[in-house]
Amino acid sequence: MALTGVEIFKLLPKTNCKKCGFPTCLAFAMKLAQRQTSLDKCPDVSEEAKRILGEAAAPPVRPITLGTGDKAVKMGEETVLFRHEKKFVNPTVLALEIKDTEDEAVQMEKVQAVLTSEINRVGQLLRVDAICITNASGEVERFETLAKTVAEKAPEVPVIVSTESPDAAKTVMGLFSGKGALLYGVTEANAEQMVPIAKEAKASVGVRADDLEALSALTEKVKSLGVEDIVVDSGARKAPEILEHNTLIRRAAIKKNFKPLGYPVINFVQREDPLYETLLAGLGICKYASVVVMSSAEKWKNLALFTLRQNIYTDPQVPMQVEQKIYKIGEPDENSPLLITTNFSLTYFIVSGEVENSKVPAWLAVMDCEGLSVLTAWAAGKFTGAKIANFIKESGIESQIKHRELIIPGYVAILKGAIEEKLEGWTVTVGPREANGLPSFLRQKVAA
């Protein structure tokens, strides 16, 4: 059972040293009880207290890492049911399934689809995170051939090995030993044979059962066999089941602190219809899946799921923002136009994208407004004539351009006079109200 704030407080040093970032030990204890901070923030806590508080302080959903190196992805570690309570921590892992029954050409196409899936969206690199190799044939040799191909062609990509055959698992897992793989396919019937294989390969274990009660018993059995890094599959395959089971699992872990279900969830959503599969994958992303396994990775599908996942797993209390500086769009020179906007990530990427579409090289001044959009920043007093003038003076752009003209967003045309008053010798030009008007605006300006 989770400890209350008062119970935790009794185990703390009670010095009110503020080293943890909180004004008192009681305040820290209350936050710890609410799982809004971690025990390691207290440098003076005793070893005995660590032992007692360790389990209480641990996140209700166990953190697990899939893969190693730069492309490793974290799962679990979640502490809330709803993102507005705090935030969701580790984004859903998107995995592409490759079956050993598929043609070699299809297998290679899927490997390439994963390797080339990475895109940059609002400053974040997004990709299909993992490959799930499935022993659909039931044959050890065919499965081994596929595993060798994936290990050779995509050595850095995290791998899920999906089989219920201990023989196939033992043959294949050696290829991914020490690489943070996930051995999926552990059931009540084969657990005693499969778990030692996962332990030897230093892999996590993916367990499958047909209902939540059986799933709880199976995780306890796997844990007793010596593996604690577990990913759970309740057998849900249809949308209503995924919604129901994932919610019940998360509620049991978060609200009831029910340890047998306190693990990341894996959903298999493979469908022949890619649109239907995308909808099911989206459901998994929105409703607590730590891993979603798909059968295809079309570019349009990736973009839709990447965008959804990114939105769900950003902190709703902290706007996404980019660094304040002067950005080069294309190869601008001393005569290229200078535009200004705020550092809200979406604003920056929309504006920079439209400037790129114009084919006109330009300088884009991005001003720190605490991640607010243009109108919001202006209304909040963070995007004013004086602050804009000060930013331009301190940016060093005056030494890089010959002209003294600044293009401001049309929505804040009211700032024109104030900026010109503060920026002596400069002319302020009011640009389009909407970013999609920038291409024609800039082309006409250059042609004039």
C-alpha positions as CSV (number, residue, x, y, z in Angstrom):
1,M,0.0,0.0,0.0
2,A,1.2,3.6,-0.7
3,L,2.2,5.6,2.3
4,T,0.6,8.9,3.2
5,G,2.4,12.2,3.3
6,V,2.5,12.1,7.1
7,E,3.9,8.6,7.2
8,I,6.6,9.5,4.8
9,F,7.4,12.7,6.8
10,K,8.1,10.6,9.9
11,L,10.9,8.8,7.9
12,L,12.6,12.0,6.6
13,P,15.4,14.0,8.4
14,K,13.0,16.8,9.4
15,T,15.7,19.4,9.0
16,N,13.8,21.6,6.5
17,C,17.1,22.2,4.7
18,K,15.4,23.0,1.4
19,K,18.0,21.0,-0.6
20,C,15.1,19.0,-2.2
21,G,13.7,22.2,-3.6
22,F,10.7,22.4,-1.2
23,P,10.4,24.7,1.8
24,T,9.9,22.0,4.4
25,C,10.3,18.3,4.8
26,L,6.5,18.0,5.2
27,A,5.9,19.7,1.9
28,F,8.4,17.3,0.3
29,A,6.7,14.3,1.9
30,M,3.3,15.4,0.6
31,K,4.6,15.7,-3.0
32,L,6.3,12.4,-2.6
33,A,3.0,10.8,-1.5
34,Q,1.4,12.3,-4.6
35,R,4.2,10.9,-6.8
36,Q,5.1,14.4,-8.0
37,T,8.7,14.2,-7.0
38,S,11.3,11.4,-6.3
39,L,13.0,10.3,-3.1
40,D,16.5,11.0,-4.5
41,K,15.8,14.7,-4.3
42,C,16.5,14.4,-0.5
43,P,20.3,14.0,-0.1
44,D,20.1,13.4,3.6
45,V,17.6,10.6,3.8
46,S,18.8,7.5,5.7
47,E,19.4,4.1,4.2
48,E,16.7,2.6,6.4
49,A,14.2,5.3,5.1
50,K,15.3,4.5,1.5
51,R,14.5,0.9,2.1
52,I,11.1,1.6,3.5
53,L,10.2,4.4,1.1
54,G,11.7,2.8,-2.0
55,E,8.6,1.0,-3.1
56,A,6.3,3.8,-2.1
57,A,8.4,6.3,-4.0
58,A,8.6,4.2,-7.1
59,P,6.3,5.2,-10.0
60,P,3.2,3.0,-10.1
61,V,4.0,1.9,-13.7
62,R,7.4,0.3,-13.8
63,P,10.0,2.2,-16.0
64,I,11.5,-0.1,-18.7
65,T,14.0,0.7,-21.5
66,L,13.7,-0.9,-24.9
67,G,16.9,-1.0,-26.9
68,T,20.3,0.6,-26.2
69,G,22.3,3.6,-27.4
70,D,20.9,6.7,-29.0
71,K,17.7,5.0,-30.3
72,A,16.7,3.4,-27.0
73,V,13.2,4.3,-25.8
74,K,11.8,4.4,-22.4
75,M,8.4,3.0,-21.4
76,G,6.2,3.2,-18.3
77,E,7.1,5.5,-15.4
78,E,3.6,7.0,-15.6
79,T,2.1,8.6,-12.5
80,V,-1.3,10.0,-13.5
81,L,-4.5,9.0,-15.3
82,F,-5.0,12.4,-17.0
83,R,-2.3,14.5,-18.5
84,H,-3.6,17.8,-17.1
85,E,-2.9,16.4,-13.6
86,K,0.8,16.5,-14.3
87,K,1.9,15.1,-17.7
88,F,2.4,11.8,-19.4
89,V,6.0,10.8,-19.2
90,N,7.3,8.4,-21.9
91,P,5.7,8.6,-25.3
92,T,4.1,5.4,-26.8
93,V,6.7,3.3,-28.7
94,L,5.6,2.7,-32.3
95,A,6.8,-0.7,-33.6
96,L,6.5,-2.1,-37.1
97,E,5.8,-5.9,-37.4
98,I,7.9,-8.0,-39.8
99,K,6.7,-11.6,-40.2
100,D,9.0,-14.5,-41.1
101,T,6.4,-15.6,-43.6
102,E,6.7,-12.4,-45.6
103,D,8.8,-12.3,-48.8
104,E,12.4,-11.2,-48.3
105,A,11.7,-8.1,-50.4
106,V,8.8,-7.1,-48.2
107,Q,10.9,-7.6,-45.1
108,M,13.6,-5.4,-46.5
109,E,11.0,-2.7,-47.4
110,K,9.7,-2.7,-43.9
111,V,13.2,-2.4,-42.4
112,Q,13.9,0.5,-44.7
113,A,10.5,2.1,-43.8
114,V,11.7,2.1,-40.1
115,L,15.2,3.4,-40.9
116,T,13.8,6.3,-43.1
117,S,10.8,7.2,-40.9
118,E,12.5,10.0,-38.9
119,I,11.1,13.5,-39.3
120,N,11.7,16.8,-37.5
121,R,8.5,18.3,-36.2
122,V,8.6,21.4,-34.0
123,G,12.1,20.7,-33.0
124,Q,11.7,17.1,-32.1
125,L,13.0,14.1,-34.0
126,L,10.2,11.6,-34.4
127,R,10.4,8.1,-35.8
128,V,9.0,4.6,-35.8
129,D,10.9,3.4,-32.7
130,A,11.1,-0.4,-33.0
131,I,10.8,-3.5,-35.1
132,C,8.7,-6.4,-34.0
133,I,9.9,-9.7,-35.6
134,T,7.1,-12.3,-35.5
135,N,7.5,-16.1,-35.7
136,A,4.3,-16.5,-37.8
137,S,5.6,-19.6,-39.6
138,G,6.4,-21.5,-36.4
139,E,9.7,-22.6,-37.9
140,V,12.9,-21.9,-36.1
141,E,15.1,-21.5,-39.2
142,R,12.9,-19.0,-40.9
143,F,12.6,-17.0,-37.8
144,E,16.4,-17.0,-37.3
145,T,16.9,-15.9,-40.9
146,L,14.6,-12.9,-40.3
147,A,16.3,-12.1,-37.0
148,K,19.7,-12.1,-38.6
149,T,18.5,-9.7,-41.4
150,V,17.1,-7.3,-38.8
151,A,20.2,-7.5,-36.6
152,E,22.5,-6.8,-39.6
153,K,20.4,-4.1,-41.4
154,A,19.1,-2.3,-38.4
155,P,21.6,-2.9,-35.6
156,E,20.6,0.3,-33.6
157,V,16.8,-0.2,-33.8
158,P,15.2,-1.7,-30.7
159,V,13.7,-5.1,-31.3
160,I,10.7,-7.0,-30.0
161,V,11.0,-10.8,-30.5
162,S,7.5,-12.2,-30.8
163,T,7.2,-16.0,-30.4
164,E,5.7,-18.5,-28.0
165,S,8.2,-21.2,-29.0
166,P,11.1,-21.6,-26.4
167,D,13.2,-23.2,-29.1
168,A,12.8,-20.2,-31.5
169,A,13.3,-17.8,-28.7
170,K,16.5,-19.5,-27.5
171,T,17.9,-19.5,-31.1
172,V,17.1,-15.9,-31.8
173,M,17.6,-14.1,-28.5
174,G,21.3,-14.6,-28.7
175,L,21.5,-12.2,-31.6
176,F,20.0,-9.5,-29.4
177,S,21.8,-10.3,-26.2
178,G,22.6,-7.2,-24.1
179,K,20.7,-5.0,-26.6
180,G,17.7,-4.3,-24.4
181,A,15.3,-6.4,-26.5
182,L,11.8,-7.5,-25.5
183,L,10.9,-11.1,-25.6
184,Y,7.2,-11.2,-26.2
185,G,5.0,-14.3,-26.1
186,V,5.4,-15.5,-22.5
187,T,2.3,-17.3,-21.3
188,E,1.2,-19.4,-18.4
189,A,2.1,-22.5,-20.4
190,N,5.7,-21.5,-21.4
191,A,6.8,-19.1,-18.7
192,E,9.2,-21.4,-16.9
193,Q,11.0,-22.1,-20.2
194,M,10.9,-18.6,-21.7
195,V,11.9,-16.4,-18.7
196,P,15.4,-18.0,-18.3
197,I,16.0,-17.2,-22.0
198,A,15.1,-13.6,-21.5
199,K,17.3,-13.4,-18.3
200,E,20.2,-14.8,-20.2
201,A,19.8,-12.2,-23.0
202,K,19.2,-9.4,-20.4
203,A,15.9,-8.8,-22.1
204,S,12.5,-7.6,-20.9
205,V,9.6,-10.0,-20.9
206,G,6.3,-9.5,-22.7
207,V,3.5,-11.5,-21.2
208,R,0.1,-12.4,-22.7
209,A,-3.1,-13.6,-21.1
210,D,-6.7,-13.7,-22.0
211,D,-8.1,-11.5,-19.2
212,L,-6.8,-9.2,-16.4
213,E,-7.1,-11.7,-13.6
214,A,-4.9,-14.2,-15.5
215,L,-2.6,-11.4,-16.5
216,S,-2.1,-10.4,-12.9
217,A,-1.2,-14.0,-11.9
218,L,1.2,-14.3,-14.8
219,T,3.2,-11.1,-14.0
220,E,3.6,-12.4,-10.4
221,K,4.8,-15.7,-11.7
222,V,7.3,-14.1,-14.1
223,K,8.5,-11.8,-11.2
224,S,9.0,-14.9,-9.0
225,L,11.2,-16.4,-11.8
226,G,13.5,-13.5,-11.5
227,V,12.4,-10.9,-14.1
228,E,10.9,-7.6,-13.1
229,D,11.0,-5.7,-16.4
230,I,7.7,-6.8,-17.8
231,V,5.3,-5.6,-20.6
232,V,1.7,-6.7,-20.4
233,D,-0.8,-7.8,-23.1
234,S,-4.3,-8.5,-21.9
235,G,-5.3,-10.0,-25.2
236,A,-7.3,-6.9,-26.3
237,R,-7.4,-6.6,-30.0
238,K,-10.7,-4.7,-30.8
239,A,-11.2,-1.0,-30.0
240,P,-13.7,-1.5,-27.1
241,E,-11.4,-4.1,-25.5
242,I,-8.3,-1.9,-25.9
243,L,-10.1,1.1,-24.3
244,E,-11.5,-1.0,-21.5
245,H,-8.5,-3.1,-20.6
246,N,-5.9,-0.3,-20.9
247,T,-8.0,2.0,-18.7
248,L,-8.6,-0.7,-16.1
249,I,-4.8,-1.6,-16.0
250,R,-3.8,2.1,-15.6
251,R,-6.4,2.7,-12.9
252,A,-5.4,-0.3,-11.0
253,A,-1.8,0.8,-11.1
254,I,-2.3,4.5,-10.4
255,K,-5.3,4.6,-8.1
256,K,-5.0,1.2,-6.3
257,N,-1.2,0.8,-6.4
258,F,-1.9,-2.7,-7.6
259,K,1.6,-4.0,-8.4
260,P,0.7,-7.0,-10.5
261,L,-0.6,-4.6,-13.2
262,G,1.9,-1.8,-12.7
263,Y,3.7,-2.4,-16.0
264,P,3.8,-0.9,-19.5
265,V,1.0,-2.1,-21.8
266,I,1.5,-3.4,-25.4
267,N,-1.3,-3.3,-28.0
268,F,-1.3,-5.2,-31.3
269,V,-3.4,-3.3,-33.8
270,Q,-2.5,-4.9,-37.1
271,R,-5.3,-4.6,-39.7
272,E,-5.4,-5.0,-43.5
273,D,-7.1,-1.6,-43.8
274,P,-4.3,1.0,-43.0
275,L,-6.8,3.7,-42.0
276,Y,-8.5,1.4,-39.5
277,E,-5.1,0.4,-38.2
278,T,-4.2,4.1,-37.8
279,L,-7.4,4.7,-35.8
280,L,-6.6,1.8,-33.5
281,A,-3.0,2.9,-33.0
282,G,-4.3,6.4,-32.2
283,L,-6.6,4.9,-29.6
284,G,-3.7,3.1,-28.0
285,I,-1.6,6.3,-27.9
286,C,-4.5,8.2,-26.3
287,K,-5.4,5.5,-23.9
288,Y,-2.2,4.4,-22.1
289,A,-0.5,2.0,-24.5
290,S,3.3,2.0,-24.0
291,V,3.9,0.0,-27.2
292,V,1.7,-0.1,-30.3
293,V,2.6,-2.8,-32.9
294,M,1.5,-2.0,-36.5
295,S,1.7,-3.9,-39.8
296,S,2.6,-1.0,-42.0
297,A,4.3,2.4,-41.8
298,E,3.1,4.6,-44.6
299,K,4.4,8.2,-44.5
300,W,0.9,9.6,-44.1
301,K,0.2,7.2,-41.2
302,N,3.5,8.1,-39.5
303,L,2.8,11.8,-39.7
304,A,-0.7,11.4,-38.2
305,L,0.5,9.2,-35.4
306,F,3.7,11.2,-34.7
307,T,1.6,14.4,-34.4
308,L,-1.0,12.8,-32.1
309,R,1.7,11.2,-29.9
310,Q,3.6,14.5,-29.7
311,N,0.5,16.4,-28.6
312,I,-0.5,13.8,-26.0
313,Y,2.9,13.6,-24.5
314,T,3.8,17.3,-24.2
315,D,3.4,19.1,-20.9
316,P,0.1,21.0,-21.2
317,Q,1.4,23.5,-18.6
318,V,4.6,24.3,-20.5
319,P,4.4,25.7,-24.0
320,M,6.8,24.2,-26.6
321,Q,9.4,26.7,-27.5
322,V,12.6,27.2,-29.6
323,E,15.8,29.0,-28.8
324,Q,15.9,32.8,-29.1
325,K,18.2,33.8,-31.9
326,I,18.4,34.9,-35.5
327,Y,17.7,31.9,-37.8
328,K,18.9,31.6,-41.4
329,I,16.2,30.5,-43.9
330,G,18.0,29.4,-47.0
331,E,21.3,31.3,-47.6
332,P,20.5,34.9,-46.7
333,D,23.0,37.7,-47.5
334,E,23.3,41.3,-46.4
335,N,20.4,42.3,-48.5
336,S,18.0,39.6,-47.5
337,P,14.8,40.5,-45.7
338,L,14.5,40.3,-41.9
339,L,11.4,39.1,-40.2
340,I,10.5,38.6,-36.6
341,T,8.2,36.3,-34.7
342,T,7.9,34.7,-31.2
343,N,9.5,31.5,-30.0
344,F,6.3,29.3,-29.7
345,S,7.5,26.2,-31.6
346,L,4.4,25.8,-33.8
347,T,4.6,29.5,-34.7
348,Y,8.3,29.2,-35.6
349,F,7.9,26.1,-37.7
350,I,4.9,27.4,-39.6
351,V,6.5,30.8,-40.3
352,S,9.9,29.2,-41.3
353,G,8.1,26.7,-43.5
354,E,6.3,29.4,-45.4
355,V,9.4,31.5,-45.8
356,E,11.1,28.4,-47.2
357,N,8.2,27.9,-49.6
358,S,8.7,31.4,-50.9
359,K,12.2,30.5,-52.1
360,V,13.4,33.8,-50.8
361,P,16.4,33.6,-48.5
362,A,15.7,35.5,-45.3
363,W,16.7,36.2,-41.7
364,L,14.1,35.1,-39.1
365,A,14.5,36.8,-35.7
366,V,12.9,34.6,-33.1
367,M,12.3,36.4,-29.8
368,D,11.9,34.6,-26.4
369,C,8.3,35.2,-25.3
370,E,8.1,32.2,-23.0
371,G,6.7,30.0,-25.7
372,L,3.6,32.2,-26.4
373,S,2.1,32.8,-29.9
374,V,2.3,36.3,-31.4
375,L,-1.1,37.6,-30.3
376,T,-0.9,36.0,-26.9
377,A,2.6,37.3,-26.3
378,W,1.5,40.8,-27.3
379,A,-1.5,40.7,-25.0
380,A,0.7,39.5,-22.2
381,G,3.1,42.4,-22.7
382,K,6.0,40.1,-23.8
383,F,6.0,41.1,-27.4
384,T,6.2,44.9,-27.3
385,G,7.9,47.7,-29.2
386,A,10.5,48.2,-26.6
387,K,11.3,44.6,-26.1
388,I,11.5,43.9,-29.8
389,A,13.8,46.9,-30.3
390,N,16.1,45.7,-27.5
391,F,16.2,42.2,-28.9
392,I,17.2,43.4,-32.4
393,K,19.9,45.7,-31.0
394,E,21.4,42.9,-28.9
395,S,21.1,40.2,-31.6
396,G,24.0,41.4,-33.7
397,I,21.9,41.3,-36.9
398,E,22.9,45.0,-37.6
399,S,26.4,43.8,-38.5
400,Q,25.1,41.2,-40.9
401,I,22.7,43.2,-43.0
402,K,23.0,46.5,-44.9
403,H,19.4,47.6,-44.8
404,R,17.4,48.6,-41.7
405,E,14.0,47.1,-42.4
406,L,12.1,44.8,-40.0
407,I,9.0,42.9,-41.1
408,I,6.5,42.3,-38.3
409,P,3.5,40.0,-38.2
410,G,0.3,41.6,-39.5
411,Y,-1.6,40.8,-36.3
412,V,0.6,43.3,-34.4
413,A,0.6,46.1,-36.9
414,I,-0.1,48.4,-33.9
415,L,3.5,48.0,-32.8
416,K,5.0,49.6,-35.9
417,G,5.3,53.1,-34.5
418,A,6.6,51.9,-31.1
419,I,9.3,49.9,-32.7
420,E,10.4,52.7,-35.1
421,E,10.5,55.0,-32.1
422,K,12.8,52.7,-30.2
423,L,14.9,51.5,-33.2
424,E,16.4,54.7,-34.5
425,G,17.1,54.6,-38.2
426,W,14.9,51.5,-38.8
427,T,11.8,51.1,-40.9
428,V,9.1,48.7,-39.8
429,T,7.0,46.9,-42.5
430,V,3.8,45.2,-41.6
431,G,3.7,41.7,-43.1
432,P,0.7,39.4,-43.7
433,R,-1.6,38.5,-40.8
434,E,-1.4,34.8,-41.7
435,A,1.8,32.9,-42.3
436,N,0.4,31.4,-45.6
437,G,0.6,34.9,-47.1
438,L,4.3,35.1,-46.6
439,P,5.4,33.4,-49.9
440,S,3.6,35.9,-52.2
441,F,4.5,38.8,-49.9
442,L,8.2,38.0,-49.9
443,R,8.4,37.3,-53.7
444,Q,6.7,40.6,-54.4
445,K,9.0,42.4,-52.1
446,V,12.1,41.0,-53.7
447,A,10.7,41.8,-57.2
448,A,9.9,45.4,-56.3
